[in-house]
Each structure stands twice: as structure tokens, then as C-alpha cells.
Amino acid sequence: MGVVNVTPDSFSDGGQWLRPDDAIAHGLALAASGADIIDVGGESTRPGALRVTEEEELQRIGPVVSALAQAGLIVSVDTMRATVARQALQAGARMVNDVSGGLADPKMAPLVAAAGVPYVVTHWRGQSADMQAKASYVDVVAEVIAELADRVDALAAAGIDPNLMIVDPGIGFAKLPAHNWSLLARLRDISFLGHPGAPFPVLVGASRKRFLGQLLASGEGVPRPFADCDDATVALTALAAAAGAWCVRVHSVAANADAVRVVARWKQEKESVR
């Protein structure tokens, strides 16, 4: 999944793709580099970000979603607003990536249920402006699993087909670095949400995030810049793919797509020698 941030303030590439023509060209380039899905968002969800108006979000993503869908790409809309999701779906988007898991807008679940499209359910504890104040856990993996399971149950009760749900542990959303690493090490457990039976597809969105920059900080303790964390992101992509993740959401696609292909071949060989 390639990221197209049509925003001035996203943590890694805010402003680069704010103009519709630039965002459309970037989405096409990500697809040419190997992205299967293009995720278009018009509202930054970085820690501390303030919300934009619905009108601004629609103005940002409308022409981008439409153009990329008309080009034949599989487009996901990254939004917490049902109105934005509805218009994006009408413009050709084929899935909804909601970082609030339906908590930010009670109208989202009925919309997705009626549309019958894949829906990413992310672990979320509150808006970006103050979410890091809620990064308190006794057992982060158990608590994220329990809270995601509650959301899946509630969304299913609202009419969304569980077979169309994808779960996302919400790396960086109300999480400290240690929380992120614990979750990344337990992706398989997260996929089952504490229940036997078929696992849920898992989406991992760790690309360029702050905890990587902190891990790779200089000797003086200065975090590595976001855009210089792509190699670390590729390493995480390989590990996530080996752990069975359904998809990774990344800013730079080519090397990550290569990592997924390498892991797929490795897993094929591993299965053949059992």
C-alpha cells in the first residue's frame, strides 16, 4: 500500500503532494513501483496534529481519488469521516482505511456496511492532538488485542461483514516506542484477536515513523530524519511479511515490494522442505 498524503503537515512528506497534479503523479508512480493499493488521505494524523474541516479534506482528496481510480488503480481512502468516505467511494475508491476504527464518526459503520467494501479497523484511543497522553498500558499486546476485538464485534453488530475487515494495531497511535516494538513482534497473535479460527488480515503502518528514527539516532541522540528511515522500513516490511502480515503501508514502494517478493520466495522454499 503506497501512501499519498494530500496534506501540508504530514510527519514525513507534508506539503510535497498537496497540489492535486503532484499527488496524482505520485500515486501513479507508487503504483508503477509495485504498490497494489494507493492510500489517499487529506488529514494528517501525526501526533499533535489538529483536525481540518470536512470541506478542506474533501477538497484535497476529491480530484486525486477520482483521477487515480479512473487510471485503474485500487484506491483506498484514509479518513475518519463518513461523508469523506462516501464521496471517495462514489469517486471510485474501493476500500476505507479509518485510523479511528469507526470511533471518530458513528456514521462510518453504517456507510461501510452498506457499501460492502474492505474496511481497515485501526487500534485508536483518541484524536492526534492528545493521543500520546493515552499511551498507558500494563500489557500493550493484550490490551490492543482486546480493544480491537471489541471494535470488530461492534462493527459486525453494525452490519459490516467481518470477512471484509482488516485489523491494524495502530503503530504510533497512542503508543510509545516500546509499545510499537512489542506489537510488531506479536503480529500473528494480533491477527487472531484472542479467538480461535481464521485470522484477520493485518495491515502494518510503520513506515518512517518516529520510533525508527529514535532507534537509529546519532551518537548525540539526535533522531534520524523521517525520510532517512526507508532502509529500516524495508527491514520491518520483510519481518512483517515473514510474520504473515496482509499488507504494509509505506511511503517509498520499490524496495519494500522487493522485500515482500523475497519473503514470499523464502516462505515457498521453507514450506517445500517440511
C-alpha positions as CSV (number, residue, x, y, z in Angstrom):
1,M,0.0,0.0,0.0
2,G,1.6,3.3,-1.2
3,V,0.9,6.5,0.8
4,V,-0.3,9.7,-0.9
5,N,-0.6,12.4,1.7
6,V,-2.5,15.3,0.2
7,T,-1.6,17.5,3.3
8,P,0.7,20.3,4.3
9,D,1.6,18.8,7.7
10,S,2.0,15.0,7.5
11,F,5.0,13.9,9.6
12,S,7.2,12.7,6.7
13,D,6.2,14.3,3.4
14,G,3.7,17.1,4.4
15,G,3.3,19.5,1.5
16,Q,5.1,17.5,-1.2
17,W,1.9,16.3,-2.7
18,L,-0.6,19.0,-1.7
19,R,-1.2,20.1,-5.3
20,P,-3.7,17.7,-7.0
21,D,-1.5,17.2,-10.0
22,D,1.5,16.3,-7.9
23,A,-0.5,13.9,-5.7
24,I,-1.9,12.2,-8.8
25,A,1.5,11.8,-10.4
26,H,2.9,10.5,-7.1
27,G,0.1,7.9,-6.8
28,L,0.8,6.7,-10.4
29,A,4.5,6.5,-9.7
30,L,3.9,4.4,-6.5
31,A,1.7,2.0,-8.5
32,A,4.4,1.7,-11.2
33,S,6.9,0.9,-8.4
34,G,4.8,-2.0,-7.3
35,A,2.1,-0.7,-4.9
36,D,-1.1,-2.8,-5.1
37,I,-3.2,-0.2,-3.3
38,I,-2.9,3.6,-3.2
39,D,-4.0,5.1,0.1
40,V,-5.1,8.7,-0.3
41,G,-5.5,10.9,2.8
42,G,-6.3,14.6,3.3
43,E,-5.9,14.9,7.0
44,S,-2.6,14.4,9.0
45,T,-2.9,12.0,11.9
46,R,0.7,12.6,13.2
47,P,1.0,13.1,17.0
48,G,-0.2,16.6,17.9
49,A,-1.9,17.3,14.6
50,L,-5.1,19.3,14.7
51,R,-8.1,18.3,12.6
52,V,-9.0,20.0,9.3
53,T,-12.6,20.8,8.3
54,E,-14.6,18.3,6.3
55,E,-14.7,20.8,3.4
56,E,-10.9,21.1,3.3
57,E,-10.4,17.3,3.5
58,L,-12.8,16.8,0.6
59,Q,-11.2,19.5,-1.5
60,R,-7.8,17.9,-1.0
61,I,-8.6,14.3,-1.9
62,G,-11.5,14.6,-4.3
63,P,-9.7,15.1,-7.6
64,V,-6.8,12.8,-6.5
65,V,-9.1,9.8,-5.7
66,S,-11.1,10.3,-8.9
67,A,-8.1,10.5,-11.2
68,L,-6.3,7.5,-9.7
69,A,-9.4,5.4,-9.8
70,Q,-10.0,6.4,-13.4
71,A,-6.5,5.3,-14.2
72,G,-7.5,1.8,-13.0
73,L,-5.7,1.8,-9.6
74,I,-7.1,0.3,-6.5
75,V,-7.6,3.3,-4.3
76,S,-8.1,3.3,-0.5
77,V,-9.4,6.5,1.2
78,D,-7.7,7.3,4.5
79,T,-10.3,9.2,6.5
80,M,-12.2,9.2,9.8
81,R,-15.3,10.9,8.3
82,A,-18.2,9.1,6.8
83,T,-19.0,12.0,4.4
84,V,-15.5,11.9,3.1
85,A,-15.5,8.2,2.7
86,R,-18.9,8.3,0.9
87,Q,-17.7,10.8,-1.6
88,A,-14.4,8.9,-2.2
89,L,-16.3,5.7,-2.8
90,Q,-18.5,7.4,-5.2
91,A,-15.4,8.7,-7.0
92,G,-14.0,5.2,-7.4
93,A,-12.2,4.3,-4.1
94,R,-12.6,0.6,-3.3
95,M,-11.8,0.5,0.4
96,V,-11.8,2.6,3.6
97,N,-8.8,3.0,5.9
98,D,-10.2,4.5,9.1
99,V,-7.5,5.1,11.8
100,S,-10.2,5.6,14.4
101,G,-11.7,2.2,13.8
102,G,-15.1,3.8,13.5
103,L,-14.9,5.6,16.8
104,A,-14.5,9.1,15.4
105,D,-17.7,9.1,13.4
106,P,-20.7,7.0,14.3
107,K,-22.0,7.3,10.7
108,M,-18.9,5.4,9.4
109,A,-20.0,1.9,10.2
110,P,-23.5,2.1,8.5
111,L,-21.8,3.6,5.5
112,V,-19.2,0.9,5.1
113,A,-21.8,-1.8,5.8
114,A,-24.0,-0.5,3.0
115,A,-21.1,-0.1,0.6
116,G,-19.8,-3.6,1.2
117,V,-16.1,-2.6,0.8
118,P,-13.0,-3.7,2.7
119,Y,-12.5,-1.7,5.9
120,V,-9.3,-1.2,7.9
121,V,-10.0,-1.2,11.6
122,T,-7.2,0.5,13.5
123,H,-6.5,0.5,17.2
124,W,-7.2,4.0,18.4
125,R,-7.6,5.8,21.7
126,G,-8.3,9.4,20.6
127,Q,-7.5,12.3,18.3
128,S,-4.0,13.1,17.3
129,A,-3.9,16.3,19.3
130,D,-3.6,14.4,22.6
131,M,-3.4,10.7,21.8
132,Q,0.1,10.3,23.2
133,A,-1.2,11.2,26.6
134,K,-3.2,7.9,26.4
135,A,-0.2,5.7,25.7
136,S,-0.5,3.9,29.0
137,Y,-0.6,0.1,29.1
138,V,0.0,-2.7,31.5
139,D,0.3,-5.3,28.7
140,V,0.1,-3.5,25.4
141,V,-0.4,-6.6,23.2
142,A,-3.2,-8.0,25.3
143,E,-4.9,-4.6,25.6
144,V,-4.6,-3.8,21.9
145,I,-6.0,-7.2,21.0
146,A,-8.9,-6.8,23.5
147,E,-9.7,-3.3,22.2
148,L,-9.5,-4.3,18.6
149,A,-11.7,-7.3,19.3
150,D,-14.3,-5.1,20.9
151,R,-14.3,-2.8,17.8
152,V,-14.6,-5.7,15.4
153,D,-17.6,-7.0,17.4
154,A,-19.2,-3.6,17.5
155,L,-18.7,-3.1,13.7
156,A,-20.0,-6.5,12.9
157,A,-23.1,-5.7,15.0
158,A,-23.5,-2.5,12.9
159,G,-23.6,-4.6,9.8
160,I,-20.0,-4.7,8.5
161,D,-19.1,-8.1,7.2
162,P,-16.2,-9.4,9.3
163,N,-14.7,-11.0,6.2
164,L,-14.2,-7.5,4.8
165,M,-12.4,-6.3,8.0
166,I,-8.6,-5.7,8.1
167,V,-7.1,-5.0,11.5
168,D,-4.2,-2.6,12.2
169,P,-2.5,-2.4,15.6
170,G,-2.1,1.3,15.2
171,I,1.7,1.7,15.3
172,G,2.5,5.1,16.7
173,F,-1.2,5.9,17.7
174,A,-1.2,6.3,21.4
175,K,1.9,4.2,21.5
176,L,5.4,4.7,22.9
177,P,8.4,3.1,21.1
178,A,8.5,0.1,23.4
179,H,4.8,-0.4,22.7
180,N,5.4,-0.4,18.9
181,W,8.1,-3.0,19.1
182,S,6.0,-5.3,21.3
183,L,3.2,-5.2,18.8
184,L,5.4,-5.7,15.8
185,A,6.8,-8.8,17.5
186,R,3.3,-10.3,18.0
187,L,1.6,-9.7,14.7
188,R,0.3,-13.3,14.5
189,D,-1.3,-13.1,17.9
190,I,-2.9,-9.8,16.9
191,S,-4.4,-11.4,13.7
192,F,-6.4,-13.9,15.8
193,L,-7.7,-11.2,18.2
194,G,-7.7,-13.7,21.0
195,H,-10.0,-16.1,19.4
196,P,-9.5,-19.5,17.6
197,G,-10.4,-19.8,14.0
198,A,-9.4,-17.9,10.8
199,P,-7.1,-14.9,11.4
200,F,-7.9,-11.4,10.3
201,P,-5.7,-9.8,7.6
202,V,-3.3,-7.4,9.4
203,L,-2.1,-4.1,8.0
204,V,1.1,-2.7,9.3
205,G,1.8,1.1,9.1
206,A,5.2,1.7,10.5
207,S,6.9,3.4,7.5
208,R,9.3,6.2,8.6
209,K,7.7,6.6,12.0
210,R,9.4,8.3,14.8
211,F,10.3,5.2,16.8
212,L,12.5,4.1,13.9
213,G,14.3,7.5,13.9
214,Q,14.8,7.2,17.6
215,L,16.3,3.7,17.3
216,L,18.7,4.9,14.6
217,A,19.6,8.2,16.5
218,S,23.1,9.6,16.1
219,G,25.7,9.3,18.9
220,E,24.5,12.7,20.1
221,G,21.0,11.3,20.5
222,V,19.5,13.2,17.5
223,P,16.8,11.0,15.9
224,R,17.4,10.1,12.3
225,P,15.2,12.2,9.9
226,F,12.0,10.6,8.8
227,A,13.0,10.3,5.1
228,D,16.2,8.6,6.0
229,C,14.4,5.7,7.7
230,D,13.4,4.0,4.4
231,D,16.0,1.2,4.8
232,A,14.8,0.5,8.3
233,T,11.2,0.4,7.0
234,V,12.2,-2.2,4.4
235,A,13.6,-4.3,7.2
236,L,10.3,-4.1,9.1
237,T,8.4,-4.9,5.9
238,A,10.4,-8.1,5.5
239,L,9.8,-9.1,9.1
240,A,6.1,-8.3,8.9
241,A,5.7,-10.3,5.7
242,A,7.5,-13.2,7.3
243,A,5.1,-13.0,10.2
244,G,2.1,-13.2,7.9
245,A,1.0,-9.6,7.6
246,W,-1.5,-9.0,4.8
247,C,-0.1,-5.6,3.8
248,V,2.3,-2.9,4.7
249,R,1.6,0.8,4.3
250,V,4.7,2.6,3.1
251,H,5.9,5.9,1.7
252,S,8.5,4.5,-0.7
253,V,7.4,1.4,-2.5
254,A,10.0,-0.2,-4.8
255,A,12.4,-1.6,-2.1
256,N,9.5,-2.7,0.1
257,A,7.9,-4.5,-2.8
258,D,11.2,-6.3,-3.4
259,A,11.3,-7.3,0.3
260,V,7.8,-8.8,0.0
261,R,8.8,-10.8,-3.0
262,V,12.0,-12.1,-1.3
263,V,10.0,-13.2,1.7
264,A,7.3,-14.9,-0.4
265,R,10.0,-16.9,-2.2
266,W,11.7,-17.8,1.1
267,K,8.4,-18.9,2.6
268,Q,7.7,-21.0,-0.5
269,E,11.1,-22.8,-0.1
270,K,10.6,-23.2,3.6
271,E,7.2,-24.9,3.0
272,S,8.7,-27.2,0.4
273,V,11.2,-28.7,2.8
274,R,8.8,-29.6,5.6
